Amino acid sequence: MANPLTRVPDGTPPLDRWQRRLLPVADLFMGLMWSRPGGLSLRSTWVTPATIWLGIAAIGLVGLPSVGGIVYGLATRQGLLAGGGLIAVALAAGAGIVALYGIRQRVLAGTRRV
């Protein structure tokens, strides 16, 4: 039995205009994370369910607390804390865009199971 977290549908993933807008950011994030797929772009590669769930988790576990860190850092004039929070927000935003891209792939393909 195949691992459900790495199983992807057969064929080439569908692409619509929303995904074309998300694609440059998703590809940049995957490149910065050294996680490029075989074709070097998500245009022709499925996002795995594990990647989708990791992106969603990054929003909740990294993105939301880092907003609090930014606010606290600015309020107490601690630039290092605010800067670290900005980096964490950027990381969570990139992961969230990859997750959104993968979810959109499944919605368009009719396989809503993630």
Secondary structure as GFF3:
##gff-version 3
##sequence-region A 1 114
A	DSSP	alpha_helix	17	32	.	.	.	ID=ss1
A	DSSP	three_ten_helix	42	44	.	.	.	ID=ss2
A	DSSP	alpha_helix	49	58	.	.	.	ID=ss3
A	DSSP	pi_helix	59	63	.	.	.	ID=ss4
A	DSSP	alpha_helix	64	75	.	.	.	ID=ss5
A	DSSP	alpha_helix	79	109	.	.	.	ID=ss6
###
